[in-house]
């Protein structure tokens, strides 16, 4: 929370911590962040975070009780950027992908409606009941 509310560096904006990796001895923490904006904006934001690392470590030391306060290292998480790029490439490569998405969503709704109506549910128990009756008849003979 300190990144959002207490860091006064104007370069640090629109930052989301995606995950944190701790070293085995808990002396180092690699903080993976996603920063909204173009590449220049991301580099500036990462530089601002690195500049604020000491302040954030001090805030962290106040919140946790460990022998050592982890040294914070910030890295840009490219996961979101990669997923957006893959989605864009798939949209270009797949024929009619723009029309397929709404139809796929409608198809999902139809399936959900079918499940809500319970079209298949009454048939299944009646089939099972018939099988039970058929099984019972030979046993009775």
ROSE-431791 format. One record per atom (N, C-alpha, C, CB): x, y, z. Coordinates in Angstrom, 1 decimal, m for minus. Glycine has a CB too. Example, Ala and Ser with C-alpha at 12.3 -4.5 7.8 and 13.67 -1.06 7.14 Angstrom:
> east,north,up
> 13.2,m5.7,7.8
> 12.3,m4.5,7.8
> 13.2,m3.3,7.8
> 11.3,m4.5,9.0
> 12.8,m2.2,7.1
> 13.7,m1.1,7.1
> 12.9,0.0,7.9
> 14.1,m0.6,5.7
END
This chain:
> east,north,up
> 0.8,m1.2,0.0
> 0.0,0.0,0.0
> 0.9,1.3,0.0
> m0.9,0.0,1.2
> 2.1,1.1,0.6
> 2.9,2.3,0.6
> 3.3,2.8,m0.8
> 4.2,2.0,1.4
> 3.4,1.9,m1.7
> 3.8,2.3,m3.1
> 2.7,3.3,m3.6
> 3.9,1.1,m4.0
> 1.4,3.0,m3.4
> 0.4,3.8,m3.9
> 0.2,5.1,m3.1
> m0.9,3.1,m3.9
> 0.4,5.1,m1.8
> 0.0,6.2,m1.0
> 1.1,7.1,m0.5
> m0.8,5.8,0.1
> 2.3,6.4,m0.3
> 3.4,7.2,0.4
> 4.6,7.5,m0.4
> 3.8,6.3,1.6
> 4.8,6.9,m1.5
> 5.9,7.3,m2.4
> 5.5,8.6,m3.1
> 6.2,6.1,m3.4
> 6.3,9.6,m2.9
> 6.0,10.9,m3.5
> 6.7,11.1,m4.9
> 6.5,12.0,m2.6
> 7.5,10.2,m5.3
> 8.1,10.3,m6.6
> 7.1,10.3,m7.7
> 9.1,9.1,m6.9
> 7.0,11.4,m8.6
> 6.0,11.5,m9.6
> 6.1,10.4,m10.7
> 6.1,12.9,m10.2
> 7.3,9.8,m10.8
> 7.5,8.7,m11.8
> 6.7,7.4,m11.4
> 8.9,8.4,m12.0
> 6.4,7.3,m10.1
> 5.8,6.1,m9.6
> 4.3,6.3,m9.6
> 6.3,5.7,m8.2
> 3.6,5.9,m10.7
> 2.2,6.0,m10.9
> 1.7,4.7,m11.6
> 1.8,7.3,m11.6
> 0.5,4.3,m11.4
> m0.1,3.2,m12.1
> 0.7,1.9,m12.0
> m0.3,3.6,m13.6
> 1.1,1.7,m10.8
> 2.0,0.5,m10.5
> 1.1,m0.6,m9.8
> 3.2,0.9,m9.6
> 1.3,m1.8,m10.3
> 0.6,m2.9,m9.7
> 1.7,m4.0,m9.4
> m0.5,m3.5,m10.6
> 1.7,m4.4,m8.1
> 2.6,m5.5,m7.7
> 2.0,m6.8,m8.2
> 3.0,m5.5,m6.2
> 2.6,m7.5,m9.1
> 2.0,m8.8,m9.5
> 2.4,m10.0,m8.7
> 2.4,m9.0,m11.0
> 3.7,m10.0,m8.2
> 4.1,m11.1,m7.3
> 5.5,m10.7,m6.7
> 4.1,m12.4,m7.9
> 5.8,m11.4,m5.6
> 7.1,m11.2,m5.0
> 7.8,m12.5,m4.8
> 6.9,m10.4,m3.6
> 9.0,m12.5,m5.1
> 9.9,m13.7,m4.9
> 10.9,m13.4,m3.8
> 10.6,m14.2,m6.2
> 10.9,m14.3,m2.8
> 11.9,m14.2,m1.7
> 13.0,m15.1,m1.8
> 11.2,m14.4,m0.3
> 14.2,m14.7,m1.4
> 15.4,m15.6,m1.4
> 15.2,m16.6,m0.3
> 16.7,m14.8,m1.3
> 15.9,m17.7,m0.3
> 15.8,m18.7,0.7
> 16.1,m18.2,2.1
> 16.7,m19.9,0.4
> 17.1,m17.3,2.2
> 17.5,m16.7,3.5
> 16.6,m15.5,3.9
> 18.9,m16.4,3.5
> 15.7,m15.1,3.0
> 14.8,m14.0,3.3
> 15.5,m12.7,3.4
> 14.0,m14.3,4.5
> 16.6,m12.5,2.8
> 17.3,m11.3,2.8
> 17.1,m10.4,1.6
> 18.8,m11.5,2.9
> 16.5,m11.1,0.5
> 16.3,m10.4,m0.7
> 14.9,m10.7,m1.2
> 17.3,m10.7,m1.8
> 14.2,m9.6,m1.7
> 12.9,m9.8,m2.3
> 12.9,m9.2,m3.6
> 11.8,m9.2,m1.3
> 12.5,m10.0,m4.6
> 12.3,m9.4,m6.0
> 10.8,m9.1,m6.2
> 12.9,m10.4,m7.1
> 10.5,m7.9,m6.3
> 9.1,m7.4,m6.5
> 8.9,m7.2,m8.0
> 8.9,m6.1,m5.7
> 8.0,m8.0,m8.5
> 7.6,m7.9,m9.9
> 6.4,m7.0,m10.0
> 7.3,m9.3,m10.5
> 6.5,m6.0,m10.9
> 5.5,m5.0,m11.0
> 5.1,m4.8,m12.4
> 6.0,m3.6,m10.4
> 3.8,m4.4,m12.6
> 3.3,m4.1,m13.9
> 3.0,m2.6,m13.9
> 2.0,m4.9,m14.2
> 3.4,m1.9,m14.9
> 3.2,m0.4,m14.9
> 2.5,m0.1,m16.2
> 4.6,0.3,m14.8
> 1.4,0.6,m16.0
> 0.6,1.0,m17.2
> 1.3,2.1,m18.0
> m0.8,1.4,m16.7
> 1.2,2.0,m19.3
> 1.8,3.0,m20.1
> 2.7,2.4,m21.2
> 2.5,4.0,m19.3
> 3.3,3.3,m21.9
> 4.3,2.9,m23.0
> 5.6,2.5,m22.3
> 4.5,4.0,m24.0
> 6.5,2.1,m23.2
> 7.8,1.6,m22.6
> 8.6,2.7,m21.9
> 8.7,1.1,m23.8
> 8.6,3.9,m22.4
> 9.2,5.0,m21.7
> 8.6,5.2,m20.3
> 9.2,6.3,m22.5
> 7.3,5.2,m20.2
> 6.6,5.4,m18.9
> 7.0,4.3,m18.0
> 5.1,5.4,m19.2
> 7.1,3.0,m18.5
> 7.4,1.9,m17.7
> 8.8,2.0,m17.1
> 7.3,0.6,m18.4
> 9.8,2.4,m18.0
> 11.2,2.6,m17.5
> 11.3,3.7,m16.5
> 12.1,2.9,m18.7
> 10.6,4.8,m16.7
> 10.6,5.8,m15.7
> 10.0,5.4,m14.3
> 9.8,7.1,m16.2
> 8.9,4.6,m14.4
> 8.3,4.1,m13.2
> 9.2,3.1,m12.5
> 7.0,3.4,m13.5
> 9.8,2.3,m13.2
> 10.8,1.3,m12.6
> 12.0,2.1,m11.9
> 11.3,0.3,m13.6
> 12.5,3.1,m12.6
> 13.5,3.9,m12.0
> 13.1,4.6,m10.8
> 14.0,5.0,m13.1
> 11.9,5.1,m10.7
> 11.3,5.7,m9.5
> 11.2,4.7,m8.4
> 10.0,6.3,m9.8
> 10.7,3.5,m8.7
> 10.6,2.5,m7.7
> 12.0,2.1,m7.1
> 10.0,1.2,m8.2
> 13.0,2.0,m8.0
> 14.3,1.6,m7.5
> 14.9,2.7,m6.7
> 15.3,1.4,m8.7
> 14.6,4.0,m7.0
> 15.0,5.1,m6.2
> 14.4,5.2,m4.9
> 14.7,6.4,m7.0
> 13.1,4.7,m4.8
> 12.4,4.6,m3.5
> 12.5,3.4,m2.7
> 10.9,4.8,m3.8
> 13.4,2.5,m3.2
> 13.6,1.2,m2.5
> 13.9,1.3,m1.0
> 14.6,0.3,m3.2
> 14.8,2.2,m0.7
> 15.2,2.4,0.7
> 14.1,2.8,1.6
> 16.4,3.4,0.8
> 13.3,3.8,1.1
> 12.1,4.2,1.8
> 11.1,3.1,2.0
> 11.4,5.4,1.1
> 10.9,2.3,1.0
> 9.9,1.2,1.1
> 10.5,0.1,2.0
> 9.7,0.6,m0.3
> 11.8,m0.1,2.0
> 12.4,m1.1,2.9
> 12.2,m0.7,4.4
> 13.9,m1.3,2.6
> 12.3,0.6,4.6
> 12.1,1.1,6.0
> 10.7,1.0,6.4
> 12.5,2.6,6.0
> 9.7,1.2,5.5
> 8.3,1.0,5.8
> 8.0,m0.4,6.1
> 7.4,1.6,4.6
> 8.7,m1.3,5.3
> 8.5,m2.7,5.4
> 9.0,m3.2,6.8
> 9.2,m3.5,4.3
> 10.2,m2.6,7.2
> 10.8,m3.0,8.5
> 9.8,m2.7,9.6
> 12.1,m2.3,8.7
> 9.1,m1.6,9.5
> 8.1,m1.2,10.5
> 7.0,m2.2,10.6
> 7.6,0.2,10.3
> 6.6,m2.9,9.5
> 5.4,m3.7,9.5
> 5.7,m5.2,9.8
> 4.8,m3.6,8.1
> 6.9,m5.7,9.6
> 7.2,m7.1,9.8
> 8.3,m7.2,10.9
> 7.7,m7.8,8.5
> 8.2,m8.4,11.5
> 9.2,m8.7,12.6
> 10.1,m9.8,12.2
> 8.5,m9.0,14.0
> 11.2,m9.5,11.5
> 12.2,m10.5,11.1
> 13.5,m10.0,11.5
> 12.1,m10.8,9.6
> 14.5,m10.9,11.5
> 15.9,m10.6,11.9
> 16.4,m9.6,10.9
> 16.8,m11.8,11.9
> 16.2,m9.8,9.6
> 16.6,m8.9,8.5
> 15.4,m8.4,7.7
> 17.6,m9.7,7.6
> 15.6,m7.2,7.3
> 14.6,m6.6,6.4
> 15.0,m6.9,5.0
> 14.4,m5.1,6.6
> 14.2,m7.6,4.2
> 14.6,m7.9,2.9
> 15.0,m6.7,2.0
> 13.5,m8.7,2.1
> 16.0,m6.9,1.3
> 16.4,m5.8,0.3
> 15.6,m5.9,m0.9
> 18.0,m5.9,0.0
> 14.9,m4.9,m1.2
> 13.9,m4.9,m2.3
> 14.6,m4.6,m3.7
> 12.8,m3.9,m2.1
> 14.3,m5.5,m4.6
> 14.7,m5.3,m6.0
> 13.4,m5.3,m6.9
> 15.7,m6.4,m6.5
> 13.3,m4.4,m7.8
> 12.1,m4.3,m8.6
> 12.4,m4.7,m10.0
> 11.6,m2.8,m8.6
> 11.5,m5.5,m10.6
> 11.6,m5.9,m11.9
> 10.3,m5.7,m12.6
> 12.1,m7.4,m12.0
> 10.3,m5.4,m13.9
> 9.1,m5.2,m14.6
> 8.6,m6.6,m15.1
> 9.4,m4.3,m15.9
> 7.3,m6.8,m14.7
> 6.6,m8.1,m15.1
> 6.1,m7.9,m16.5
> 5.5,m8.4,m14.1
> 6.6,m8.7,m17.4
> 6.1,m8.6,m18.8
> 4.9,m9.5,m19.1
> 7.3,m9.0,m19.7
> 4.4,m10.2,m18.1
> 3.3,m11.1,m18.3
> 2.1,m10.5,m19.0
> 2.9,m11.7,m17.0
> 1.7,m9.3,m18.5
> 0.5,m8.6,m19.0
> 0.7,m8.2,m20.4
> 0.1,m7.4,m18.1
> 1.9,m7.6,m20.7
> 2.3,m7.1,m22.0
> 2.3,m8.3,m23.0
> 3.6,m6.4,m22.0
> 2.8,m9.4,m22.6
> 2.9,m10.6,m23.4
> 1.5,m11.1,m23.8
> 3.7,m11.7,m22.8
> 0.6,m11.2,m22.8
> m0.7,m11.7,m23.0
> m1.5,m10.8,m24.0
> m1.5,m11.9,m21.7
> m1.3,m9.5,m23.9
> m2.0,m8.5,m24.8
> m1.4,m8.7,m26.2
> m1.8,m7.1,m24.3
> m0.1,m8.9,m26.3
> 0.5,m9.1,m27.6
> 0.0,m10.4,m28.3
> 2.0,m9.1,m27.5
> m0.1,m11.5,m27.5
> m0.5,m12.8,m28.0
> m2.0,m12.7,m28.4
> m0.4,m13.9,m26.9
> m2.8,m12.0,m27.7
> m4.2,m11.8,m28.1
> m4.3,m11.0,m29.4
> m5.0,m11.0,m27.0
> m3.4,m10.0,m29.5
> m3.4,m9.2,m30.8
> m3.0,m10.1,m32.0
> m2.5,m8.0,m30.7
> m2.0,m10.9,m31.8
> m1.5,m11.8,m32.8
> m2.6,m12.8,m33.2
> m0.2,m12.5,m32.4
> m3.2,m13.4,m32.2
> m4.3,m14.4,m32.5
> m5.4,m13.7,m33.3
> m4.8,m15.0,m31.2
> m5.8,m12.5,m32.9
> m6.8,m11.8,m33.6
> m6.5,m11.6,m35.1
> m7.1,m10.5,m32.9
> m5.2,m11.3,m35.4
> m4.8,m11.1,m36.7
> m4.7,m12.4,m37.5
> m3.4,m10.4,m36.7
> m4.3,m13.5,m36.9
> m4.1,m14.7,m37.6
> m5.4,m15.5,m37.8
> m3.1,m15.5,m36.8
> m6.2,m15.6,m36.8
> m7.4,m16.4,m36.9
> m8.4,m15.7,m37.8
> m8.0,m16.7,m35.5
> m9.0,m16.4,m38.7
> m10.0,m15.8,m39.6
> m11.3,m15.6,m38.9
> m10.3,m16.7,m40.8
> m11.9,m14.4,m39.0
> m13.1,m14.1,m38.4
> m13.1,m14.1,m36.9
> m14.2,m15.0,m38.9
> m11.9,m13.8,m36.3
> m11.9,m13.9,m34.9
> m12.7,m12.8,m34.2
> m10.4,m13.7,m34.4
> m12.9,m11.7,m34.9
> m13.7,m10.6,m34.4
> m15.2,m11.0,m34.2
> m13.6,m9.3,m35.2
> m15.7,m11.8,m35.2
> m17.0,m12.3,m35.2
> m17.2,m13.5,m34.3
> m17.5,m12.6,m36.6
> m16.1,m14.3,m34.2
> m16.1,m15.5,m33.4
> m16.3,m15.2,m31.9
> m14.9,m16.3,m33.6
> m15.7,m14.2,m31.4
> m15.8,m13.9,m30.0
> m17.3,m13.7,m29.5
> m15.0,m12.7,m29.6
> m18.1,m12.8,m30.2
> m19.4,m12.7,m29.8
> m20.2,m13.9,m29.9
> m20.1,m11.5,m30.5
> m20.0,m14.7,m31.0
> m20.8,m16.0,m31.2
> m20.4,m17.0,m30.1
> m20.5,m16.5,m32.6
> m19.1,m17.0,m29.8
> m18.7,m17.9,m28.7
> m19.4,m17.6,m27.4
> m17.2,m17.9,m28.6
> m19.5,m16.3,m27.1
> m20.1,m15.9,m25.9
> m21.6,m16.2,m25.9
> m19.9,m14.3,m25.7
> m22.2,m16.1,m27.1
> m23.6,m16.4,m27.2
> m23.8,m17.9,m27.1
> m24.2,m16.0,m28.6
> m22.9,m18.7,m27.6
> m22.9,m20.1,m27.5
> m22.8,m20.6,m26.1
> m21.8,m20.8,m28.3
> m22.0,m19.9,m25.3
> m21.9,m20.2,m23.9
> m23.1,m19.9,m23.2
> m20.7,m19.4,m23.3
> m23.8,m18.8,m23.6
> m25.1,m18.5,m23.0
> m26.1,m19.5,m23.3
> m25.6,m17.1,m23.4
> m26.2,m20.0,m24.5
> m27.1,m21.1,m24.9
> m26.9,m22.3,m24.0
> m27.0,m21.4,m26.4
> m25.6,m22.7,m23.8
> m25.4,m23.8,m23.0
> m25.8,m23.6,m21.6
> m23.9,m24.2,m23.0
> m25.6,m22.4,m21.1
> m26.0,m22.1,m19.7
> m27.5,m22.1,m19.6
> m25.5,m20.7,m19.3
> m28.2,m21.6,m20.7
> m29.7,m21.6,m20.7
> m30.2,m23.1,m20.7
> m30.2,m20.9,m21.9
> m29.5,m23.9,m21.5
> m29.9,m25.3,m21.6
> m29.7,m26.0,m20.2
> m29.1,m26.1,m22.6
> m28.7,m25.6,m19.5
> m28.5,m26.2,m18.2
> m29.5,m25.7,m17.2
> m27.1,m25.9,m17.7
> m29.9,m24.4,m17.4
> m30.9,m23.8,m16.5
> m32.3,m24.4,m16.7
> m30.9,m22.3,m16.6
> m32.6,m24.7,m18.0
> m33.9,m25.3,m18.3
> m34.0,m26.7,m17.8
> m34.2,m25.3,m19.8
> m32.8,m27.4,m17.7
> m32.8,m28.7,m17.3
> m33.4,m29.7,m18.3
> m33.6,m28.9,m16.0
> m33.1,m29.4,m19.6
> m33.6,m30.3,m20.7
> m33.1,m31.7,m20.5
> m33.2,m29.7,m22.0
> m31.9,m31.9,m20.1
> m31.3,m33.2,m20.1
> m31.6,m33.9,m18.8
> m29.8,m33.2,m20.3
> m31.9,m33.2,m17.7
> m32.0,m33.7,m16.4
> m33.2,m34.7,m16.3
> m32.2,m32.6,m15.4
> m34.4,m34.4,m16.8
> m35.5,m35.3,m16.6
> m35.3,m36.6,m17.4
> m36.8,m34.7,m17.1
> m34.7,m36.6,m18.6
> m34.4,m37.7,m19.4
> m33.5,m38.7,m18.7
> m33.9,m37.4,m20.8
> m32.4,m38.2,m18.1
> m31.5,m39.1,m17.5
> m32.0,m39.9,m16.4
> m30.3,m38.2,m16.9
> m32.8,m39.3,m15.4
> m33.4,m40.2,m14.3
> m34.3,m41.2,m14.9
> m34.0,m39.3,m13.3
> m35.1,m40.8,m15.9
> m36.1,m41.8,m16.5
> m35.3,m43.0,m17.1
> m37.0,m41.1,m17.5
> m34.2,m42.7,m17.8
> m33.4,m43.7,m18.4
> m32.8,m44.6,m17.3
> m32.3,m43.2,m19.3
> m32.4,m44.0,m16.2
> m31.8,m44.8,m15.1
> m32.9,m45.6,m14.5
> m31.2,m43.9,m14.1
> m34.1,m45.1,m14.3
> m35.2,m45.8,m13.8
> m35.5,m47.0,m14.6
> m36.4,m44.9,m13.5
> m35.5,m46.8,m15.9
> m35.9,m47.9,m16.8
> m34.8,m49.0,m16.7
> m36.0,m47.5,m18.3
> m33.5,m48.6,m16.6
> m32.5,m49.6,m16.5
> m32.6,m50.3,m15.2
> m31.1,m48.9,m16.6
> m33.0,m49.6,m14.1
> m33.2,m50.3,m12.9
> m34.3,m51.3,m12.9
> m33.5,m49.2,m11.8
> m35.4,m50.9,m13.6
> m36.5,m51.9,m13.7
> m36.1,m53.1,m14.6
> m37.7,m51.2,m14.4
> m35.3,m52.8,m15.6
> m34.9,m53.9,m16.5
> m34.0,m54.8,m15.7
> m34.2,m53.4,m17.7
> m33.1,m54.2,m14.9
> m32.2,m55.0,m14.0
> m33.0,m55.8,m13.0
> m31.2,m54.1,m13.4
> m34.1,m55.2,m12.5
> m34.9,m55.9,m11.4
> m35.6,m57.1,m12.0
> m35.8,m54.9,m10.8
> m36.1,m57.0,m13.2
> m36.9,m58.1,m13.8
> m36.1,m59.4,m13.9
> m37.5,m57.7,m15.2
> m34.9,m59.3,m14.5
> m34.2,m60.6,m14.6
> m33.9,m61.2,m13.2
> m33.0,m60.4,m15.4
> m33.6,m60.3,m12.3
> m33.3,m60.8,m10.9
> m34.5,m61.4,m10.3
> m32.8,m59.6,m10.0
> m35.7,m60.9,m10.6
> m36.9,m61.5,m10.0
> m37.2,m62.9,m10.6
> m38.1,m60.5,m10.3
> m36.8,m63.2,m11.8
> m37.1,m64.5,m12.4
> m36.3,m65.5,m11.9
> m36.9,m64.5,m13.9
END
